[in-house]
């Protein structure tokens, strides 16, 4: 019975982990809670995460970073640096596989690969990357210089 419910609502384990994340966030002292909420808001807008698992994993890691800063008494500015956007972009780069744009990049490459293989206008004997079989780039025009 759980199988069809999860198909409609998403995996229950992810929901549980998300609720745990929210509880950890609420437990953070100020100003860390406000800073992490701001980071999360930016992540939700700029991150483009498609999978709940990737999102929850990312939020768990963010919780660890901020909890560590609280434990070490690291000031918020020292944690995120002078450019909070750069901090978040750098953090987000570790989760690129979960972003929708990663899926679209793969789809684009696969589509172009299929199109190139089926391209009837490609000269016979030309390698798929546009190089001639002998490794030299083909030249346009027919005359000698």
C-alpha positions as CSV (number, residue, x, y, z in Angstrom):
1,X,0.0,0.0,0.0
2,X,2.9,2.4,0.7
3,X,4.1,2.1,-2.9
4,X,1.2,3.9,-4.6
5,X,1.1,6.5,-1.8
6,X,4.8,7.3,-2.4
7,X,4.2,7.6,-6.1
8,X,1.6,10.3,-5.5
9,X,3.2,12.1,-2.6
10,X,6.9,11.3,-2.9
11,X,9.1,9.1,-0.7
12,X,8.1,9.1,2.9
13,X,11.7,8.9,4.0
14,X,12.5,12.1,2.3
15,X,9.6,13.8,4.0
16,X,10.9,12.5,7.4
17,X,14.4,13.8,6.7
18,X,13.0,17.2,5.6
19,X,11.0,17.5,8.8
20,X,14.2,16.7,10.8
21,X,16.0,19.3,8.8
22,X,13.3,21.9,9.7
23,X,13.6,21.0,13.4
24,X,17.4,21.4,13.3
25,X,17.0,24.8,11.6
26,X,14.5,26.0,14.2
27,X,17.0,24.9,16.9
28,X,19.8,27.1,15.6
29,X,20.5,30.2,17.6
30,X,20.3,33.6,16.0
31,X,21.9,34.9,13.8
32,X,22.7,31.4,12.3
33,X,19.1,30.6,11.8
34,X,18.4,33.7,9.9
35,X,21.6,33.2,7.8
36,X,20.7,29.6,7.0
37,X,17.2,30.6,6.1
38,X,18.6,33.1,3.6
39,X,21.0,30.6,2.1
40,X,18.1,28.1,1.7
41,X,15.9,30.7,0.1
42,X,18.6,31.4,-2.4
43,X,19.2,27.7,-3.0
44,X,15.5,27.0,-3.7
45,X,15.5,29.8,-6.3
46,X,18.9,29.3,-7.9
47,X,19.5,25.6,-7.3
48,X,16.9,24.1,-9.6
49,X,17.0,20.8,-7.8
50,X,14.8,18.1,-9.4
51,X,15.1,15.2,-7.0
52,X,13.9,15.2,-3.4
53,X,16.8,13.0,-2.4
54,X,19.4,15.5,-3.7
55,X,17.6,18.4,-2.0
56,X,17.4,16.7,1.3
57,X,21.0,15.6,1.1
58,X,22.0,19.2,0.3
59,X,20.0,20.5,3.3
60,X,21.5,17.9,5.6
61,X,25.0,19.0,4.6
62,X,24.0,22.7,5.1
63,X,22.7,21.8,8.6
64,X,26.1,20.3,9.4
65,X,28.0,23.4,8.1
66,X,25.9,25.7,10.3
67,X,25.8,23.5,13.3
68,X,29.6,23.3,13.1
69,X,29.9,27.0,12.9
70,X,27.7,27.3,16.0
71,X,29.8,24.7,17.9
72,X,33.1,26.5,16.8
73,X,31.6,29.9,17.5
74,X,32.4,31.0,14.0
75,X,30.8,34.3,13.1
76,X,28.3,34.2,10.3
77,X,30.3,36.6,8.1
78,X,33.4,34.4,8.6
79,X,31.4,31.4,7.6
80,X,29.9,32.7,4.4
81,X,32.6,35.3,3.6
82,X,32.2,38.8,2.1
83,X,30.2,37.4,-0.8
84,X,27.4,35.2,0.4
85,X,26.3,34.5,-3.2
86,X,29.7,33.1,-4.0
87,X,29.5,31.0,-0.9
88,X,26.1,29.5,-1.9
89,X,27.2,29.1,-5.6
90,X,30.3,27.2,-4.4
91,X,28.2,25.1,-2.0
92,X,25.7,24.4,-4.8
93,X,28.3,23.3,-7.2
94,X,28.7,20.1,-5.2
95,X,25.2,19.1,-6.0
96,X,25.1,19.7,-9.8
97,X,23.9,16.2,-10.5
98,X,20.6,17.0,-8.9
99,X,19.9,20.2,-10.8
100,X,17.4,20.2,-13.6
101,X,20.0,21.9,-15.8
102,X,22.3,18.9,-15.5
103,X,19.5,16.7,-16.9
104,X,18.9,19.2,-19.8
105,X,22.6,19.3,-20.6
106,X,22.7,15.5,-20.9
107,X,19.6,15.6,-23.0
108,X,21.1,18.2,-25.3
109,X,24.4,16.3,-25.8
110,X,22.5,13.0,-26.5
111,X,20.2,14.8,-29.0
112,X,23.1,16.4,-30.9
113,X,24.9,13.0,-30.9
114,X,21.9,11.3,-32.4
115,X,21.4,14.1,-34.9
116,X,25.1,14.0,-35.9
117,X,25.0,10.3,-36.5
118,X,22.0,10.6,-38.7
119,X,23.2,13.6,-40.6
120,X,23.0,12.8,-44.3
121,X,24.8,16.0,-45.2
122,X,28.0,15.0,-43.4
123,X,30.7,14.1,-46.0
124,X,31.6,10.4,-46.3
125,X,34.6,9.5,-44.3
126,X,34.4,12.6,-42.0
127,X,34.8,11.8,-38.4
128,X,31.8,12.8,-36.1
129,X,33.7,15.7,-34.5
130,X,34.3,17.4,-37.8
131,X,37.9,16.2,-38.3
132,X,39.0,14.5,-41.4
133,X,40.0,10.8,-41.1
134,X,43.7,11.7,-41.1
135,X,43.2,14.0,-38.1
136,X,43.4,17.3,-40.1
137,X,40.6,19.8,-40.2
138,X,38.7,19.8,-43.5
139,X,39.1,23.1,-45.5
140,X,36.4,24.8,-47.3
141,X,36.8,25.9,-50.9
142,X,38.5,24.1,-53.7
143,X,41.5,26.2,-54.7
144,X,45.1,26.2,-53.7
145,X,46.5,29.3,-52.1
